[in-house]
Amino acid sequence: MQLFSVCRKGVPMPPEFDIQLDGGWASRYFVTNPVSKTAELTDPLVMLSTLPLLWLADERELDAKGRIGGFIIPDTVSNVHNRPKETSLPVRLLEKAFRQGAPLLVLAPEFGPDALETMVINKLRGIILVCAVKLRNPDKQALEALATRLGIVPFQQWESADADFSRVLGRCSKVVCHEDSCCIRL
């Protein structure tokens, strides 16, 4: 599988972008430009997961408003405790992006309803500008190459000592995601 491909529907990648991903936004609710149907992020933090992000994870309890650390947790998310760490999106990662005032690009082969719904609701409520990109048929080599280009460690390889996610979150200057492709400028 070629992760760095030609642009959307055979059109060459615009020269101002460095990376073209095979896969686009995971939900139309991430679209920021309704005319072009694209999700556009400027100077976002980037997280890459090599495994599906199926769950939402946090060790803290919900407050009276159904929030953890300021983030709305949907009613359908019944339990955020004791989830498998390697396939869970940590609420603390969302918080880090929020505290930095930066948009967040989350790249993964698949998203479960818990993780996806939480990102969508918090994006729609204006709590955080986030876009989840579902990568199509990613192979391990291509994901490692992408992580190297972004200067990050894939999420499942981070160590518990890196509790602030500094090695997991990278930066790029611009992202434009369509339904079926995503262009990244480093």
N, C-alpha and C positions, 0 to 999 in steps of 0.2 A: 504494500500500500504506500502511496506517495502522499505524505502529509502536507508537504510544501508543493502545491499544485498550481496550475494556471488558474486564473481568476474565474469567477462565476460564469457558467454557461459558455466556456470556451474563450471568453474575452481575456486578453492578456492582463496580468496584474498591473495596476497603476504603478508607475515608476517610483512614486513617493513612498511606497510600502516595501517592507523588507521580507515579510512572511505572509504566505497565503495558506490558510487552513482549510482542509476539506471537512466542512461542517459549519453550521450556522447557529443562530440563536435558538434556544430550546423552547421558547414560548414567544408568541407575538406580543406579549405584554412587556417585553424588554425593548421594543422598538421606541426610539427617541425621535426619529424623523418619519412621520406618517406618509409623507409624499413619496420618499424613496424606499419606504419600508425597511429602514436600516436602524440598527442600534449603534450610535456613535458615542464613543467615550474619549475624552481628552485627558492625557496624563494619568491613566488608571494604574492601580495595583493589579498584578496578574498572578493567579494561582492555577497550577496545573495538577490535575489528579490523574493517576494512571489507572485507577479503579473507578467503578461507578460510585457516585455520591448519592446513596439511597436514603440516608437518614439525616436527622439533625441531632447534634449532640451537645450537651452541656451538663455540668454537675450541679448547677444552681437551680433553685426552685422558681417557678413562675410567680410574679407579683400579682397583686389584686387586679391589675388591668390585663393580665395574660401576657406579660412581657418578661423577657430575660435581658438584662443589661440594656434596656431601651428598645429592644427589637420585639416586634409583634410576633408571637408564636401562634399560628392558626389553630383553631379549635380541633381540627382533624388530626393534629400532631399530638398523640396521646401521651407519649413518653419520650423524654429526651435524655433519660438516664440509662446507663448500661447498654449503650448502642455499640456495635463493633466500630472501634476507632478508625480502622482503615477504610470503611465505606460510609463514614459520617462527615457531614459538613459542620465544623465547630462554630457555635454562635460567637465565640471569642475572635474568630477570624473576621467575621462580619464587623464586629466591634472595632477591630484594629483599623479597618478601612474607614469606618465612620469617624473614629477619633482623628484620623489624619485628614479628614475632609476630602478623601479621594474616591473616585469611582472604583468599582471592582469588576474585573473580568475573571470569571471562573470557567476553566476549560476542563472537561471530563468526557469520558466515552458515553456516560448515561447519567441521568438525574432521576432520583426517586421522587414521589409526590411530596414527601416531607420537606426535603431540601428545596425543591423547585418552588413549591407554594410559599415557603417562607421568604425566599428571595423576591418572588413576584409581589407579594403583599407589601413588603417593606419598600420595594421600589415604587409601587403605585401610591403609597402613602407619603412618599417623599422623604423617607427616613434615610435611605441610601440609594445611590445610583449604581445599579448592578446589572450585569448581563451574564447569563449562563450560556456557554457555547457547547453544544453536543458534538464531539468529534466523531466523524464517521470512520469506522474500521482502522483505528489507530494501532500501529504495531509498536512494540517496545523500543526498537531502534529509533523510530521517528519521534517518539515521545521524549526519549533521552536527548536527541538532537535539538528538539524544541526547547527543552529545559536548559540546555547549555546555551542556546542563543539568547534566552531570556535571563540567564544568570541566576537560575533558581534550582532548588532541589524539588523533585516531584513530591507532592503532598504525602503519599504513603511512605516515603523514605525519611521523613523528618523525624528527628529524635525528640523524646519527651523533654530533654533539656532545653530545646528550642521552643519554650512555651509561648514566646512572643511572636512566633511565626516569621522571624526576620529572614530565615533562609528559604522559606516557602513562598513569600510574596516578593515578586519582582516588579519592575516598572517598565512601561513603554510610553511612547509619546502620543500615539493615537491608535484607535481601533475602530474599524467600520465592519459591522457584521450584517450580512444578509441572511435570508432564510437558509441558504445552502452553502455559504462561504463566509470567511472571516479574514480580513486583511489587517495586519499589525505593522505599525511603523515603530522601530526600536528607538 
